[in-house]
Amino acid sequence: MRLVFAGTPEPALPSLRALLASDRHEVVAVVTRPDAPTGRGRKVERSPVAALAEERGIEVLTPAKAGDPDFLARLAELAPDLCPVVAYGALLPTKALAIPTHGWVNLHFSLLPAWRGAAPVQASVRHGDDITGASTFRIVKELDAGPVFGVVTERVGERDTAGDLLGRLAESGARLLLSTVDGIEDGTLRAVEQSPEGVSHAPKISVEDARLDFTTPATALDRLARAVTPEPGAWAQFRGERLKLGPVAPVEDPVEPLAPGQIKVERKRVLVGTATHPVRLGEVQAQGKKRMAATDWARGVRIEPGERIS
């Protein structure tokens, strides 16, 4: 089949590579978000999907909006049979959905109808799911509500960050997407409507959402910190400045009681009090500094007795 692939970030690359490697399909173009500033230097760069497509000599379309008339006209000229989508990052209007013969098929990183929205992997980690996965479904006007072609499952490890989990799902999801495209071409795959039961939503996580509140239980802090790693990154305040924090780990061995946010420096670890038992800090990054082990940071700033993180 003639394919126009839509995707933007790194997790979309395994799927694009799988489709490019298939001898059954031809990727005639990719659709991706326009160049954007990235990193600490805010250098404007091509998206990972655009970079791979250009490396392979494939046409790259970067509409500011997917409803732009010029984009719709070019998409119609390309005459795709199907448009696979992985983390494109923009809504698709009805006019765009109507162009490919077999519609647009999205790879979504959850077991639909659970965790519809922009941050399904983060939501799964934050809410303590034991099992998650990925789903392929036909895109319809309602967000992530289209009929499902197939799923794969993935166990969520006790110390998984969202980045860890997404990395695995991107690989297994790529295989699922390729088999879905094959099945659609063969006419052997039928999409099944999602159940109205069990619908949950996973909106994008903001920087403010990633702030750790040490008046909450240790388990909740642990899940939130892992859910926002690597992006947007957990943080708190210390001495009036933002302190970036790597994942934290609940500590259940006997220690003296610590008030929420109170810091205790030991020889091999740094503990912080919560609403329940303490958590152990992992890596720490103060403003203008490099990331470092919490013990090195604590020695450098010379924690005073009773000082807190908030």
N, C-alpha and C positions, 0 to 999 in steps of 0.2 A: 504493500500500500504506500501511497504518497503521504508523508507525514510532515506536519509543521509542529515542531516541539516548542512548548512554552515553559520557561523556567528562568530562574535568576541566580540563586546562591549555590554554594558548594554542594549541599545535599542533593541538588538536582543532577549533578554530573554523572553519578553511576547509572542513572536511568538513560541519560543522553548517550553515554558510551555504549550501553547495552543495545539501544536501538540502532546506533551507527554500525555496530558489529553484526547486526542481523543481516542475513542474505535474502530475507523475505521482504524487507521494507526499505524505503528510500526517504531519508530526512532531507527535504528540499529547502528548508529554512528553519530558523529558530526565532522565537519572539521572546524578548527579555526586557527588563526595566532599563531605562536610560542610564548612561554613565552617572556615577554619584561619588561624592567625597567619602573616603573611608580612612580608618586608622587615625592615629594621634595627629598625623600631619595633615589630615583632611585632603589628601591628594585625590583628584578625580580619576577614577579607574573604571574600566569595563567590568561588567559582571563576569563571574566565573563561567557562566554558560556562554556569554558572548565570546570570551577569550578562547574557549574550546572550539566553538563553531568557526571562528576565524582561522584557527590553526588547521582545521579540516577543510577550509575553503567553502564553507556553507554560508549562505546569505543570512544576515542578521537584521531583524526588524526591531526597532526600539521606539514604539509609539509612546508619547506622553500619556495618552489614554487609549484604551483598546477600542474606543468608539470613534477614533479619528477617521474621517472619510478616506484619506490617503492610505491609511493602514488597511482599512476594510477592502478598498479597491485592490491593493496588492495581494492581500490574502485570497481574494476571489480569483485573481489571475493565477496564483499558484495552484489552485484547484486541489486542495488536500482531501484525501479520503478520510483522514482522522487527524485530530490535534491532541496529542498526549500533553499533559500538564503536570509539572512538579514544582511547587513553591514559586509560582510566577510572581505573585505579590500584587496583583491588581484584579479588579472585578471585570468580568467579561460581559458586554452588553448582548442583548438578544440578537442583534444583527450579526455579531461575530459568531455567536453560537450556531447560527443557521447555515454558515458557509460550508463547513466540511460535511461530506456525505454521511459519515457515521458520528458526527458531533465531536465534542471535546471530552476526553477521559482523564480524570484527575487521579493522581496518586496522593492520598492523604495519610498522614502518619498517626492514625488512630484506628480503633475498631469501631467504625460508625454503627449506630448514631452517637456514640460517645465522643466527646471532645471535638465538636464542630468548631471551626474558627482558626485563627492565625497561629495559635501556640499550643497545639495538641500534645506535643512531647513534654513541654514544660508543665502543662496541667497534669499529665499522668504522673510525673515524678512528684509534683507538689502535693497531690492528693493521695499518694501512697499506693498507687495501683500495683498489684502483683504481676498482672499481665496486660500488655498493650499490643500494638501491632500496626499494620498498614492496610488500607483499603483502596481499591480502584473503583471509581464510580463515574457515571455519566453526569456531566455538569448541567445543572438546571438553574433557573433564575434564583431560587432560594439557596442560601449559603450552605454548601456541603450537604445538601438534602437529596441528591439524586440517587437513582437506583444503583446498587452495588454489584459489580462483576465478580470480585474475588477479594480474599483477605489472606494475610499472613500474620502469625502471632509472634510475640517476642516477650520473654520474661524480663521484668525490671529488676535488676540487681540491687542489693541493699545499699551499695555505695555508688550506684550509677548517677552520673550527672546527666543533664539533658543532652549535653554534647556527646557523651558516651553512647547514650541510647539512640540518638538521632543518627549517629554514624553507622550503627548496625542496621537500623531501619532503612537507611538510604540504600544499603546494599541488597537486603532481602526484598525491599520494595521495588528495586530495579528489575529483579527477576519476575516479580509479580506483574509489573507493568508490561514487560515484554510478552509474558504468557497471555495477558489480557488482550493486547493488540493482536497477537497471533489468533486467539480464539474469536475475536470479532471478525477478522478476515475470513476465517474458516466457516463462520456462521454456527459455531458449536457452543458459543457462550451467551448466556441469557442473563441480563441484569435483573436483580431482585429488589423490589422497593424496600426502603428502610423501615424498620419498625417504628411506630410512633412512641413506643416505650423506651426509656433509657437514654433519651436525648439530653446531652449536656454540652456546655459551651466553653470555649477556651480562647478568650480575647487576648490580644497582644499584651505582653507584660511590659510596663513602663519602668524607667529607672527608679521612680518613686516606689513602685510596687516591690522592688528588689531590696528595699531597706529592711534590715533585720531588727525586729522588735524583741528585745531580750526579756520583756515581761510576758512573753508567750512560752509555751512548753518547749523543751529541748527537741522533741520529735518534730514539731512544726518548723522550728528553725533549721534543723537538719534538712528537711525536705525542701524548704524554700531555697536555701543556699545552693543545693544541688540542682534545683529546677532552673535557677537563673545563671548557671555556669555552663558555657562561657559568657552568654549574653543575656541580659545587660550587665550581669555581675552583681553579686551581693555586696552590700556596704553598710556601714554604720558611722557614727560620729565619735571621735575621740579628741578631747581638748579643743573642741570647736571646729575641727576639720574632718573632711570625709576620709574614711579609712576603708579601702576595698578589701574584701575578705573572700578567701577561697572557701570551699566547702568546710563546714564544721561537723564535728562528730559528737554525739551524745556520750557522756561518761557516766557509767553506772557504778563504778567501783566506789567504795566509801571515801568521801572527802568531806572536809568541813563545810557547813552550809555557806553558800554565797548568795548575796542579794542579787536580784536581776541586774545584769550588766556589770557586776563587780568582777574585777580581774584578779586572778591569782596566778603568779608566775612560779612554776616549778623548774627543776633542772632540765627536764626533757620535754616539757609541755607548758602551754598557757591555757588556763581554764577561764571561762566566763560564766557567771551565774545566770539562770533563767527562772521561769516560773516553776520549773520542776528541778531536775538534776542539771549539773553544769554541762557545757559543751567545750570541746577542745578546739582551739583555733588551728586552722591549717596554714595556708600562705596568707600573707598580709602585704598590702601595698599602701603606704602613706602617700599623700599628695607630693608629686614631684620626685618620688623615689621609685626604685625598682621593687619588684615582688621579692619577698624573702620569707623564710620560715618564721613563724610567730615567735619562737624563742629568740631568734636574732633581733627581731623588731623590738621585743620587750626589753632586751638588754640595752639596746640602743637608746630608747626613749626613757629608760629608768622609771618604770612604773612605781608610783607612790602607793603606800598602803591605802586601800579603800577606793582607789580610782575606778571609774566605770566607763564602759562603752555604752552609748545610747543610740 
